[in-house]
Amino acid sequence: MKKIIICTVVLLSTAIQLFACDLCKSHQPEVLQEVTHGMGPQGAMDYVLLWGAVIIVLITLILSIALLVFPKRMDKNNRIKFLPVNDFE
């Protein structure tokens, strides 16, 4: 029970710091005002890099979920795919 209380306090104290402070909100563009601390993107190239990273992360997330839900190779001889399953048998 003590561990649960400590974990809850730590999670709640870090959740408060997730949102930007008032000073940082004034330095951010409208889109990112509530999201980040600091100066934010300074030019057009920063936005290109930011959106490029977002696209790469989304593609990776979608492909990871798709390949976990619908695996293409179901051959039991596939050593890499079934290595964790074979460890428990």
C-alpha positions as CSV (number, residue, x, y, z in Angstrom):
1,M,0.0,0.0,0.0
2,K,2.9,2.3,0.8
3,K,4.4,1.8,-2.7
4,I,1.1,2.6,-4.3
5,I,0.8,5.9,-2.4
6,I,4.4,6.8,-3.2
7,C,3.9,6.1,-6.9
8,T,0.7,8.1,-7.0
9,V,2.3,11.1,-5.4
10,V,5.3,10.9,-7.8
11,L,3.0,10.6,-10.8
12,L,0.8,13.5,-9.7
13,S,3.8,15.7,-9.0
14,T,5.3,15.1,-12.4
15,A,2.0,15.6,-14.2
16,I,1.9,19.2,-13.0
17,Q,5.2,19.9,-14.7
18,L,3.9,18.6,-18.1
19,F,2.2,21.8,-19.0
20,A,4.0,25.0,-19.9
21,C,4.4,27.8,-17.4
22,D,3.0,31.3,-18.1
23,L,6.4,32.7,-19.2
24,C,6.9,29.9,-21.7
25,K,3.4,30.2,-23.1
26,S,4.1,33.8,-24.1
27,H,7.2,32.7,-26.1
28,Q,5.4,29.9,-27.9
29,P,3.5,30.0,-31.2
30,E,-0.3,29.5,-30.8
31,V,-0.2,25.8,-31.7
32,L,2.4,24.9,-29.1
33,Q,1.4,27.3,-26.2
34,E,0.1,24.7,-23.8
35,V,2.6,21.9,-24.8
36,T,6.2,22.7,-24.3
37,H,8.6,24.8,-22.3
38,G,11.3,27.0,-23.9
39,M,11.5,29.2,-27.0
40,G,9.8,26.8,-29.4
41,P,10.5,26.6,-33.1
42,Q,12.4,29.6,-34.4
43,G,11.9,29.2,-38.2
44,A,10.4,27.3,-41.0
45,M,13.1,24.6,-40.9
46,D,12.3,23.8,-37.3
47,Y,8.7,23.1,-38.2
48,V,9.8,20.9,-41.1
49,L,12.0,18.9,-38.7
50,L,9.2,18.7,-36.1
51,W,6.6,17.5,-38.5
52,G,9.0,15.1,-40.1
53,A,9.7,13.5,-36.7
54,V,6.0,13.4,-36.0
55,I,5.3,11.6,-39.3
56,I,8.1,9.1,-38.7
57,V,6.8,8.3,-35.2
58,L,3.2,7.9,-36.4
59,I,4.3,5.5,-39.3
60,T,6.4,3.5,-36.8
61,L,3.4,3.3,-34.4
62,I,0.9,2.3,-37.1
63,L,3.3,-0.4,-38.6
64,S,4.1,-1.8,-35.1
65,I,0.5,-2.2,-34.2
66,A,-0.4,-3.6,-37.6
67,L,2.4,-6.2,-37.5
68,L,1.5,-7.2,-34.0
69,V,-2.2,-7.6,-34.8
70,F,-1.8,-9.2,-38.2
71,P,1.6,-11.0,-38.4
72,K,2.6,-12.1,-41.9
73,R,4.6,-15.2,-41.1
74,M,2.9,-17.7,-38.9
75,D,5.4,-20.6,-39.6
76,K,6.3,-22.3,-36.3
77,N,9.9,-22.8,-37.6
78,N,10.5,-19.0,-37.6
79,R,13.0,-18.9,-34.8
80,I,13.1,-15.2,-34.1
81,K,9.3,-14.7,-34.1
82,F,8.6,-17.5,-31.6
83,L,11.7,-17.2,-29.5
84,P,9.8,-15.7,-26.5
85,V,7.0,-18.2,-26.8
86,N,9.4,-21.1,-27.0
87,D,11.2,-20.0,-23.8
88,F,8.0,-20.5,-21.8
89,E,7.3,-24.0,-23.1
